[in-house]
Amino acid sequence: MGTLCHFALFELQPSFNLDLDQLATRYRELARGVHPDRFTDASEREQRLALEQSASLNEAYQTLKSPPKRARYLLAMGGRELPLEVTVHDPEFLLQQMQWREELEDLQDSADLAGIVVFKRRLKVAQDVLNESFAACWNDAVQREQAERLMRRMQFLDKLTYEVRQLEERLDD
C-alpha cells in the first residue's frame, strides 16, 4: 500500500466528480481486509502493518469524501504544495463571507430554527455551484489560480456549514 495515491487506493482515476456511494462501498470492503480483528493471531509486524494500512485507508477516505479536502488533494497532486493559511485576494468573496457571518449571527440571536434551515439550503446551493466550477477547471494549468481560489471558498463554506449544524443542534436541545 505504502505511498499509493488516495485515488489508486480505491482503484479510481483522479477526478473531482466521484460517486460517493461507490467510494463508501469500496472503503468498507477494503477496511474489512485490514481490520485489526483479522490479525489477532498474526505476528506483531503484520499487526502493525494492518494498523498502518487501516490508518492510511481511513485518511484517504476522509480526504476523498469531503469536496474541499478532495479539491485540495487534487491540487496538491498537481505538484505545488498548498499553504494551509494564505492571504486570499478574493475581495468579492470576502464580502460574501461577511454577509453570511452576519446572517448566521442574526439567526443565532433570534434562535430562528426555520431561518437556519433556509440558510443551510442556500449554503448547499453555493457549495454545489463551487463544486461544479472546480470540477470544470482543476485540471487546467491555465486556470490553476482560479481552482485554488475556488478550493479556498469551498473550505470556508464547509466550515460555515459545520458551524450552522452546531448552532442547529444547540437550539434543538
N, CA, C and O of each residue as an XYZ file, in Angstrom:
692
protein
N       0.835     -1.198      0.000
C       0.000      0.000      0.000
C       0.875      1.256      0.000
O       0.757      2.090     -0.897
N       1.736      1.394      0.982
C       2.717      2.463      1.045
C       2.191      3.815      0.611
O       1.224      4.338      1.165
N       2.868      4.381     -0.420
C       2.530      5.738     -0.832
C       1.581      5.771     -2.031
O       1.618      6.704     -2.833
N       0.751      4.770     -2.145
C      -0.279      4.800     -3.184
C      -1.092      6.071     -3.029
O      -1.449      6.452     -1.914
N      -1.386      6.728     -4.139
C      -2.214      7.917     -4.015
C      -3.617      7.506     -3.559
O      -4.057      6.379     -3.787
N      -4.295      8.431     -2.922
C      -5.621      8.140     -2.363
C      -6.572      7.540     -3.408
O      -7.366      6.649     -3.105
N      -6.477      8.039     -4.625
C      -7.384      7.543     -5.666
C      -7.044      6.111     -6.048
O      -7.933      5.271     -6.193
N      -5.749      5.835     -6.210
C      -5.302      4.494     -6.595
C      -5.715      3.465     -5.544
O      -6.048      2.323     -5.862
N      -5.683      3.895     -4.299
C      -6.074      3.038     -3.188
C      -7.483      2.477     -3.408
O      -7.764      1.322     -3.086
N      -8.358      3.319     -3.961
C      -9.748      2.912     -4.200
C      -9.979      2.503     -5.657
O     -11.115      2.340     -6.102
N      -8.855      2.339     -6.394
C      -8.933      1.984     -7.813
C      -9.774      2.975     -8.599
O     -10.625      2.597     -9.403
N      -9.515      4.264     -8.346
C     -10.239      5.326     -9.047
C      -9.253      6.193     -9.821
O      -8.083      6.300     -9.455
N      -9.735      6.803    -10.885
C      -8.945      7.796    -11.598
C      -9.034      9.109    -10.814
O     -10.101      9.446    -10.301
N      -7.922      9.854    -10.717
C      -8.017     11.162    -10.057
C      -9.062     12.029    -10.747
O      -8.941     12.355    -11.928
N     -10.074     12.389    -10.000
C     -11.150     13.191    -10.551
C     -11.845     13.898     -9.405
O     -11.838     13.413     -8.274
N     -12.455     15.060     -9.697
C     -13.181     15.732     -8.630
C     -14.565     15.125     -8.461
O     -15.069     15.005     -7.344
N     -15.179     14.741     -9.587
C     -16.513     14.162     -9.500
C     -16.416     12.677     -9.183
O     -15.974     11.880    -10.011
N     -16.835     12.317     -7.976
C     -16.771     10.917     -7.561
C     -18.159     10.438     -7.190
O     -19.008     11.217     -6.757
N     -18.376      9.150     -7.366
C     -19.598      8.527     -6.886
C     -19.350      8.172     -5.424
O     -18.641      7.212     -5.123
N     -19.942      8.957     -4.514
C     -19.645      8.796     -3.087
C     -20.166      7.479     -2.519
O     -19.581      6.935     -1.583
N     -21.257      6.966     -3.076
C     -21.772      5.671     -2.617
C     -20.789      4.568     -2.975
O     -20.504      3.677     -2.175
N     -20.282      4.651     -4.191
C     -19.304      3.668     -4.663
C     -18.040      3.757     -3.800
O     -17.458      2.739     -3.427
N     -17.627      4.991     -3.492
C     -16.451      5.208     -2.655
C     -16.653      4.562     -1.273
O     -15.760      3.892     -0.755
N     -17.834      4.775     -0.691
C     -18.135      4.232      0.644
C     -18.138      2.705      0.628
O     -17.616      2.067      1.542
N     -18.725      2.129     -0.407
C     -18.781      0.674     -0.535
C     -17.364      0.108     -0.628
O     -17.017     -0.850      0.063
N     -16.558      0.715     -1.488
C     -15.174      0.273     -1.688
C     -14.388      0.419     -0.378
O     -13.577     -0.440     -0.030
N     -14.642      1.519      0.341
C     -13.966      1.751      1.622
C     -14.285      0.622      2.602
O     -13.393      0.084      3.258
N     -15.567      0.273      2.690
C     -15.957     -0.790      3.627
C     -15.307     -2.122      3.263
O     -14.860     -2.863      4.138
N     -15.258     -2.422      1.960
C     -14.610     -3.670      1.518
C     -13.147     -3.682      1.933
O     -12.665     -4.656      2.512
N     -12.435     -2.585      1.631
C     -11.006     -2.513      1.932
C     -10.764     -2.511      3.441
O      -9.814     -3.126      3.926
N     -11.632     -1.813      4.180
C     -11.467     -1.709      5.636
C     -11.603     -3.082      6.293
O     -10.896     -3.397      7.250
N     -12.522     -3.890      5.766
C     -12.676     -5.243      6.314
C     -11.372     -6.025      6.176
O     -10.985     -6.780      7.068
N     -10.710     -5.832      5.050
C      -9.476     -6.569      4.778
C      -8.334     -6.234      5.715
O      -7.460     -7.069      5.947
N      -8.327     -5.010      6.264
C      -7.219     -4.630      7.152
C      -7.695     -4.426      8.589
O      -6.981     -3.847      9.408
N      -8.899     -4.902      8.889
C      -9.431     -4.713     10.243
C      -8.554     -5.443     11.260
O      -8.227     -6.613     11.065
N      -8.163     -4.749     12.368
C      -7.273     -5.362     13.382
C      -7.770     -6.721     13.881
O      -6.954     -7.584     14.205
N      -9.093     -6.934     13.952
C      -9.635     -8.212     14.420
C      -9.154     -9.383     13.570
O      -9.038    -10.510     14.052
N      -8.879     -9.103     12.311
C      -8.441    -10.181     11.415
C      -6.999    -10.586     11.677
O      -6.527    -11.607     11.179
N      -6.298     -9.761     12.478
C      -4.866    -10.003     12.659
C      -4.499    -10.341     14.101
O      -3.349    -10.183     14.512
N      -5.497    -10.814     14.873
C      -5.231    -11.098     16.296
C      -4.192    -12.204     16.455
O      -3.422    -12.193     17.415
N      -4.162    -13.161     15.523
C      -3.205    -14.268     15.634
C      -1.941    -14.017     14.809
O      -1.030    -14.844     14.797
N      -1.890    -12.886     14.129
C      -0.756    -12.604     13.246
C       0.453    -12.124     14.049
O       0.353    -11.821     15.238
N       1.600    -12.062     13.362
C       2.819    -11.576     14.027
C       2.663    -10.084     14.338
O       1.784     -9.404     13.809
N       3.540     -9.609     15.208
C       3.490     -8.196     15.611
C       3.660     -7.289     14.393
O       3.005     -6.254     14.271
N       4.554     -7.703     13.500
C       4.828     -6.920     12.300
C       3.569     -6.825     11.417
O       3.229     -5.754     10.914
N       2.895     -7.955     11.242
C       1.669     -7.973     10.429
C       0.578     -7.115     11.073
O      -0.162     -6.404     10.392
N       0.500     -7.201     12.393
C      -0.491     -6.391     13.109
C      -0.205     -4.901     12.894
O      -1.109     -4.105     12.642
N       1.083     -4.551     13.003
C       1.459     -3.146     12.834
C       1.141     -2.674     11.412
O       0.629     -1.573     11.209
N       1.454     -3.524     10.442
C       1.176     -3.197      9.043
C      -0.317     -2.991      8.804
O      -0.729     -2.049      8.128
N      -1.112     -3.884      9.369
C      -2.568     -3.790      9.214
C      -3.077     -2.483      9.806
O      -3.964     -1.833      9.253
N      -2.495     -2.113     10.945
C      -2.884     -0.880     11.616
C      -2.535      0.335     10.751
O      -3.332      1.262     10.605
N      -1.315      0.309     10.179
C      -0.880      1.404      9.314
C      -1.763      1.496      8.070
O      -2.159      2.585      7.654
N      -2.063      0.339      7.484
C      -2.899      0.325      6.287
C      -4.295      0.841      6.610
O      -4.895      1.587      5.836
N      -4.791      0.433      7.757
C      -6.101      0.876      8.196
C      -6.122      2.396      8.353
O      -7.083      3.060      7.965
N      -5.040      2.936      8.931
C      -4.941      4.382      9.133
C      -4.861      5.129      7.808
O      -5.531      6.148      7.638
N      -4.048      4.640      6.860
C      -3.953      5.361      5.581
C      -5.240      5.236      4.781
O      -5.629      6.157      4.062
N      -5.892      4.100      4.910
C      -7.170      3.909      4.226
C      -8.191      4.915      4.750
O      -8.923      5.537      3.980
N      -8.223      5.060      6.056
C      -9.146      5.975      6.709
C      -8.877      7.418      6.277
O      -9.795      8.173      5.959
N      -7.591      7.778      6.275
C      -7.211      9.132      5.873
C      -7.618      9.394      4.422
O      -8.151     10.454      4.093
N      -7.356      8.409      3.563
C      -7.702      8.556      2.149
C      -9.215      8.741      1.993
O      -9.675      9.576      1.215
N      -9.966      7.955      2.737
C     -11.431      8.029      2.643
C     -11.938      9.389      3.126
O     -12.765     10.015      2.463
N     -11.442      9.850      4.287
C     -11.866     11.149      4.821
C     -11.539     12.275      3.838
O     -12.303     13.229      3.691
N     -10.396     12.147      3.174
C      -9.981     13.172      2.210
C     -10.875     13.170      0.974
O     -11.323     14.223      0.519
N     -11.130     11.983      0.437
C     -11.863     11.910     -0.832
C     -13.352     12.176     -0.678
O     -13.992     12.644     -1.620
N     -13.924     11.885      0.505
C     -15.373     12.059      0.603
C     -15.753     13.517      0.865
O     -16.915     13.889      0.704
N     -14.783     14.348      1.269
C     -15.067     15.757      1.519
C     -14.650     16.590      0.305
O     -13.472     16.605     -0.050
N     -15.608     17.291     -0.345
C     -15.244     18.063     -1.540
C     -14.063     19.025     -1.346
O     -13.161     19.029     -2.183
N     -14.025     19.850     -0.268
C     -12.881     20.755     -0.137
C     -11.556     20.015      0.054
O     -10.528     20.428     -0.483
N     -11.581     18.920      0.822
C     -10.340     18.159      1.030
C      -9.919     17.475     -0.269
O      -8.733     17.406     -0.594
N     -10.909     16.971     -1.004
C     -10.623     16.317     -2.281
C     -10.034     17.329     -3.259
O      -9.085     17.024     -3.982
N     -10.600     18.532     -3.276
C     -10.111     19.602     -4.157
C      -8.663     19.941     -3.824
O      -7.807     20.047     -4.702
N      -8.417     20.107     -2.533
C      -7.063     20.451     -2.074
C      -6.074     19.343     -2.453
O      -4.959     19.616     -2.897
N      -6.501     18.094     -2.270
C      -5.640     16.948     -2.581
C      -5.311     16.904     -4.077
O      -4.164     16.674     -4.459
N      -6.320     17.126     -4.913
C      -6.103     17.121     -6.361
C      -5.116     18.211     -6.765
O      -4.250     17.988     -7.610
N      -5.248     19.385     -6.162
C      -4.341     20.478     -6.497
C      -2.923     20.164     -6.021
O      -1.945     20.490     -6.695
N      -2.823     19.530     -4.855
C      -1.504     19.174     -4.322
C      -0.852     18.099     -5.193
O       0.369     18.071     -5.352
N      -1.691     17.207     -5.759
C      -1.153     16.179     -6.664
C      -0.516     16.835     -7.874
O       0.415     16.298     -8.474
N      -1.034     18.005     -8.222
C      -0.506     18.744     -9.367
C       0.873     19.309     -9.108
O       1.398     20.072     -9.919
N       1.467     18.938     -7.980
C       2.868     19.280     -7.786
C       3.145     20.356     -6.761
O       4.077     20.214     -5.969
N       2.370     21.428     -6.745
C       2.700     22.511     -5.816
C       2.060     22.285     -4.465
O       0.869     21.989     -4.373
N       2.856     22.425     -3.412
C       2.294     22.305     -2.065
C       1.478     23.559     -1.787
O       1.885     24.670     -2.128
N       0.323     23.365     -1.166
C      -0.552     24.499     -0.899
C      -0.447     24.886      0.563
O      -0.706     24.063      1.441
N      -0.072     26.125      0.838
C      -0.052     26.536      2.241
C      -1.459     26.491      2.810
O      -2.423     26.845      2.132
N      -1.572     26.053      4.062
C      -2.898     25.957      4.682
C      -3.519     27.326      4.867
O      -4.652     27.576      4.456
N      -2.747     28.216      5.501
C      -3.265     29.566      5.720
C      -2.621     30.465      4.687
O      -1.405     30.436      4.493
N      -3.428     31.251      4.037
C      -2.873     32.098      2.998
C      -3.728     33.347      2.918
O      -4.938     33.294      3.141
N      -3.102     34.469      2.600
C      -3.867     35.692      2.413
C      -4.531     35.577      1.056
O      -3.859     35.489      0.028
N      -5.833     35.578      1.059
C      -6.551     35.364     -0.190
C      -6.979     36.706     -0.772
O      -7.647     37.500     -0.111
N      -6.586     36.943     -2.007
C      -7.043     38.158     -2.680
C      -8.327     37.809     -3.408
O      -8.331     37.483     -4.595
N      -9.390     37.886     -2.675
C     -10.684     37.458     -3.193
C     -11.739     38.393     -2.598
O     -12.638     37.950     -1.884
N     -11.621     39.697     -2.900
C     -12.467     40.701     -2.227
C     -13.954     40.419     -2.361
O     -14.719     40.619     -1.418
N     -14.357     39.955     -3.531
C     -15.763     39.660     -3.800
C     -16.278     38.613     -2.810
O     -17.370     38.745     -2.257
N     -15.472     37.577     -2.601
C     -15.904     36.508     -1.705
C     -15.803     36.929     -0.237
O     -16.589     36.477      0.594
N     -14.838     37.791      0.080
C     -14.716     38.269      1.459
C     -15.977     39.004      1.876
O     -16.439     38.884      3.010
N     -16.522     39.761      0.946
C     -17.769     40.490      1.199
C     -18.895     39.489      1.478
O     -19.666     39.643      2.426
N     -18.967     38.465      0.630
C     -19.964     37.416      0.776
C     -19.820     36.715      2.136
O     -20.813     36.426      2.803
N     -18.579     36.451      2.531
C     -18.308     35.801      3.824
C     -18.863     36.638      4.967
O     -19.491     36.113      5.886
N     -18.624     37.958      4.901
C     -19.092     38.838      5.971
C     -20.618     38.830      6.041
O     -21.200     38.816      7.126
N     -21.251     38.838      4.884
C     -22.723     38.803      4.861
C     -23.243     37.514      5.494
O     -24.167     37.542      6.308
N     -22.643     36.382      5.114
C     -23.072     35.101      5.673
C     -22.868     35.063      7.184
O     -23.731     34.599      7.929
N     -21.715     35.558      7.622
C     -21.419     35.578      9.065
C     -22.453     36.412      9.829
O     -22.943     36.006     10.882
N     -22.776     37.591      9.273
C     -23.773     38.458      9.917
C     -25.121     37.757      9.990
O     -25.807     37.798     11.012
N     -25.486     37.115      8.891
C     -26.758     36.395      8.841
C     -26.806     35.306      9.902
O     -27.809     35.125     10.592
N     -25.688     34.583     10.013
C     -25.619     33.493     10.981
C     -25.747     34.046     12.406
O     -26.409     33.445     13.253
N     -25.114     35.187     12.662
C     -25.225     35.808     13.981
C     -26.669     36.200     14.288
O     -27.158     35.997     15.399
N     -27.342     36.766     13.285
C     -28.755     37.138     13.473
C     -29.599     35.914     13.784
O     -30.444     35.939     14.679
N     -29.361     34.837     13.032
C     -30.111     33.600     13.248
C     -29.860     33.062     14.646
O     -30.760     32.527     15.294
N     -28.624     33.212     15.101
C     -28.247     32.734     16.427
C     -28.947     33.582     17.494
O     -29.508     33.055     18.454
N     -28.901     34.910     17.306
C     -29.519     35.812     18.283
C     -31.022     35.597     18.378
O     -31.600     35.673     19.462
N     -31.657     35.328     17.232
C     -33.111     35.175     17.239
C     -33.529     33.719     17.428
O     -34.719     33.410     17.497
N     -32.522     32.810     17.511
C     -32.796     31.375     17.663
C     -33.851     30.913     16.663
O     -34.801     30.213     17.010
N     -33.655     31.327     15.407
C     -34.634     31.102     14.352
C     -34.349     29.782     13.622
O     -33.580     29.744     12.662
N     -34.986     28.701     14.097
C     -34.718     27.382     13.503
C     -35.145     27.280     12.041
O     -34.437     26.705     11.214
N     -36.311     27.845     11.735
C     -36.788     27.794     10.345
C     -35.829     28.566      9.438
O     -35.534     28.139      8.321
N     -35.351     29.702      9.933
C     -34.396     30.509      9.174
C     -33.098     29.767      8.933
O     -32.479     29.897      7.876
N     -32.691     28.986      9.927
C     -31.446     28.219      9.811
C     -31.577     27.167      8.707
O     -30.640     26.932      7.945
N     -32.737     26.547      8.636
C     -32.975     25.535      7.591
C     -32.831     26.172      6.202
O     -32.203     25.599      5.312
N     -33.407     27.339      6.031
C     -33.335     28.047      4.747
C     -31.879     28.448      4.453
O     -31.396     28.301      3.331
N     -31.202     28.951      5.478
C     -29.804     29.370      5.349
C     -28.933     28.187      4.921
O     -28.072     28.316      4.051
N     -29.175     27.032      5.551
C     -28.417     25.822      5.217
C     -28.626     25.427      3.756
O     -27.694     25.024      3.060
N     -29.877     25.554      3.316
C     -30.202     25.210      1.929
C     -29.432     26.132      0.965
O     -28.920     25.687     -0.062
N     -29.363     27.424      1.322
C     -28.642     28.375      0.462
C     -27.148     28.064      0.426
O     -26.506     28.182     -0.618
N     -26.603     27.669      1.570
C     -25.187     27.305      1.604
C     -24.932     26.084      0.728
O     -23.923     26.005      0.028
N     -25.864     25.136      0.779
C     -25.739     23.905     -0.020
C     -25.706     24.251     -1.516
O     -24.907     23.702     -2.274
N     -26.589     25.172     -1.922
C     -26.611     25.592     -3.326
C     -25.278     26.240     -3.700
O     -24.720     25.962     -4.762
N     -24.775     27.104     -2.819
C     -23.488     27.765     -3.074
C     -22.366     26.728     -3.178
O     -21.470     26.858     -4.012
N     -22.423     25.701     -2.330
C     -21.412     24.639     -2.376
C     -21.483     23.863     -3.688
O     -20.457     23.545     -4.290
N     -22.710     23.562     -4.123
C     -22.873     22.822     -5.379
C     -22.301     23.606     -6.552
O     -21.652     23.042     -7.433
N     -22.549     24.919     -6.555
C     -22.040     25.776     -7.629
C     -20.509     25.765     -7.619
O     -19.876     25.637     -8.667
N     -19.922     25.900     -6.428
C     -18.456     25.875     -6.311
C     -17.900     24.538     -6.784
O     -16.904     24.491     -7.505
N     -18.550     23.453     -6.373
C     -18.084     22.122     -6.766
C     -18.071     21.976     -8.284
O     -17.117     21.455     -8.863
N     -19.146     22.443     -8.917
C     -19.220     22.352    -10.383
C     -18.131     23.187    -11.038
O     -17.490     22.740    -11.990
N     -17.921     24.400    -10.532
C     -16.899     25.279    -11.114
C     -15.516     24.661    -10.950
O     -14.692     24.698    -11.864
N     -15.275     24.090     -9.762
C     -13.965     23.488     -9.514
C     -13.752     22.287    -10.431
O     -12.681     22.121    -11.015
N     -14.782     21.451    -10.549
C     -14.677     20.250    -11.392
C     -14.305     20.632    -12.815
O     -13.602     19.894    -13.505
N     -14.786     21.795    -13.247
C     -14.557     22.213    -14.628
C     -13.135     22.750    -14.854
O     -12.668     22.770    -15.992
N     -12.445     23.181    -13.800
C     -11.168     23.857    -14.065
C      -9.949     23.320    -13.327
O      -8.835     23.763    -13.608
N     -10.113     22.387    -12.395
C      -8.959     21.983    -11.566
C      -7.811     21.395    -12.362
O      -6.652     21.522    -11.967
N      -8.118     20.753    -13.478
C      -7.097     20.027    -14.227
C      -6.464     20.864    -15.328
O      -5.711     20.347    -16.154
N      -6.769     22.149    -15.339
C      -6.296     23.039    -16.392
C      -5.243     23.974    -15.791
O      -5.556     24.816    -14.948
N      -3.994     23.817    -16.233
C      -2.882     24.589    -15.660
C      -3.132     26.092    -15.750
O      -2.753     26.849    -14.856
N      -3.767     26.511    -16.829
C      -4.032     27.936    -17.033
C      -4.968     28.474    -15.947
O      -4.869     29.633    -15.544
N      -5.868     27.619    -15.484
C      -6.863     28.061    -14.506
C      -6.495     27.671    -13.078
O      -7.342     27.667    -12.185
N      -5.229     27.344    -12.879
C      -4.756     26.891    -11.576
C      -5.132     27.872    -10.451
O      -5.618     27.470     -9.394
N      -4.897     29.154    -10.706
C      -5.164     30.157     -9.666
C      -6.649     30.191     -9.310
O      -7.021     30.289     -8.141
N      -7.476     30.109    -10.332
C      -8.929     30.097    -10.123
C      -9.339     28.854     -9.328
O     -10.179     28.940     -8.433
N      -8.752     27.711     -9.652
C      -9.066     26.460     -8.949
C      -8.688     26.580     -7.471
O      -9.428     26.127     -6.596
N      -7.530     27.193     -7.199
C      -7.109     27.377     -5.800
C      -8.080     28.304     -5.078
O      -8.428     28.068     -3.921
N      -8.511     29.347     -5.756
C      -9.453     30.292     -5.157
C     -10.769     29.573     -4.826
O     -11.335     29.759     -3.748
N     -11.237     28.768     -5.751
C     -12.485     28.024     -5.539
C     -12.335     27.054     -4.367
O     -13.240     26.905     -3.546
N     -11.170     26.396     -4.307
C     -10.934     25.436     -3.231
C     -10.996     26.143     -1.872
O     -11.558     25.609     -0.916
N     -10.424     27.331     -1.794
C     -10.447     28.069     -0.526
C     -11.872     28.488     -0.169
O     -12.256     28.484      1.001
N     -12.643     28.846     -1.179
C     -14.051     29.184     -0.938
C     -14.796     27.957     -0.411
O     -15.629     28.053      0.490
N     -14.473     26.804     -0.996
C     -15.105     25.557     -0.554
C     -14.776     25.285      0.910
O     -15.639     24.870      1.683
N     -13.514     25.524      1.282
C     -13.100     25.300      2.672
C     -13.898     26.193      3.611
O     -14.352     25.752      4.667
N     -14.065     27.455      3.214
C     -14.826     28.379      4.057
C     -16.272     27.911      4.220
O     -16.805     27.887      5.330
N     -16.896     27.542      3.110
C     -18.299     27.112      3.154
C     -18.467     25.841      3.986
O     -19.467     25.668      4.682
N     -17.485     24.968      3.903
C     -17.526     23.733      4.673
C     -17.530     24.060      6.171
O     -18.298     23.493      6.949
N     -16.652     24.985      6.545
C     -16.538     25.402      7.940
C     -17.830     26.083      8.404
O     -18.322     25.825      9.503
N     -18.361     26.945      7.558
C     -19.587     27.668      7.900
C     -20.761     26.691      8.066
O     -21.561     26.825      8.992
N     -20.852     25.719      7.169
C     -21.920     24.717      7.244
C     -21.824     23.933      8.545
O     -22.836     23.621      9.172
N     -20.590     23.617      8.945
C     -20.368     22.908     10.204
C     -20.870     23.762     11.382
O     -21.523     23.255     12.294
N     -20.554     25.057     11.345
C     -20.999     25.959     12.416
C     -22.521     26.061     12.463
O     -23.112     26.138     13.540
N     -23.149     26.060     11.292
C     -24.609     26.124     11.232
C     -25.214     24.868     11.858
O     -26.186     24.945     12.610
N     -24.628     23.709     11.540
C     -25.119     22.453     12.126
C     -24.979     22.457     13.640
O     -25.869     21.996     14.354
N     -23.857     22.982     14.126
C     -23.653     23.051     15.578
C     -24.692     23.944     16.240
O     -25.226     23.617     17.300
N     -24.970     25.077     15.599
C     -25.980     26.003     16.123
C     -27.340     25.315     16.174
O     -28.077     25.421     17.155
N     -27.649     24.609     15.094
C     -28.919     23.889     14.994
C     -29.056     22.892     16.146
O     -30.107     22.801     16.782
N     -27.974     22.143     16.406
C     -28.012     21.146     17.486
C     -28.192     21.819     18.845
O     -28.939     21.329     19.691
N     -27.507     22.939     19.052
C     -27.652     23.666     20.320
C     -29.091     24.132     20.528
O     -29.636     24.040     21.628
N     -29.697     24.636     19.446
C     -31.068     25.159     19.546
C     -32.089     24.028     19.677
O     -33.168     24.205     20.244
N     -31.724     22.864     19.141
C     -32.617     21.706     19.202
C     -32.733     21.141     20.609
O     -33.777     20.631     21.016
N     -31.624     21.250     21.340
C     -31.595     20.679     22.703
C     -32.630     21.292     23.625
O     -32.719     20.911     24.792
